[in-house]
Amino acid sequence: MKWMPKIIIFMMINTLFISCDAVKRFRKKAQKISRYEKVSLHLSKENRELKAAINRLNYQIEELRSKKKFLEMKLEKKGGRSVASIAPVSPKNDLVKYKIYKWGPAQMLATAEKEFDNKNYEKSAQFFQTFVKKFPKHEYLNDQLLFQSGMAAFETGKHNDWALKDLRMLVKKYPNSRFYRGAKLWIALAHLKLGKKQKFFKTVEEFRKNYRNTPEWKILSGHYDKMLFKFKK
């Protein structure tokens, strides 16, 4: 049959065209995918660079905060506002002098913590109390600050009312705080100092039932045992 070679040639040519078209489509698709990959790589690189820049900025912010706090403490020290001896709190013994110096919250907190570390509890307690009074909604006013403020007041030996106020606020506002048991303990000891033995015994009973295996219970039970020993004598 003479027409057979023509059909075969036609089919071969047609197949060739189809193959060429498929190759072109494949190449276009490959080029498109390649462009997507390049864009994706470029965006990933930009994302990494932005994250690195954000981390650098966060570090610089923290570094500036640290320097600011140090300078504020240095200025406070330079001003010579510390006292050699501590008398009972009165207008004449106002160690904060807020009306004069107009302390900012960071300055007040830095001074309160520094004096607490140096065991200058009177000055520390006054700065903590002024902070709580002047900045009641500040972000720094949290469970840790209230606990340290209560401790400073208690350690002065004469401001149990301040200690009770701050520690009760902690217990009320932060029932899940890691300072919760400590606050309850020092509330009980403040009651004991004030001669409110029934309130002290109530906390002892609460700890006996719920917090027997805690460091706070060891402190509380020690005071309780001393009371029993004195009573027996």
Secondary structure, DSSP 8 states (H G I E B T S, - for coil): -THHHHHHHHHHHHHHHHHHHHHHHHHHHHHHHHHHHHHHHHHHHHHHHHHHHHHHHHHHHHHHHHHHHHHHHHHHHHTT---SS----SGGG-SS-HHHH---HHHHHHHHHHHHHTT-HHHHHHHHHHHHHH-TT-TT-SHHHHHHHHHHHHHHTS-HHHHHHHHHHHHHH-TT-TTHHHHHHHHHHHHHHTT-HHHHHHHHHHHHHH-TTSHHHHHHHHHHHHHHHHHH-
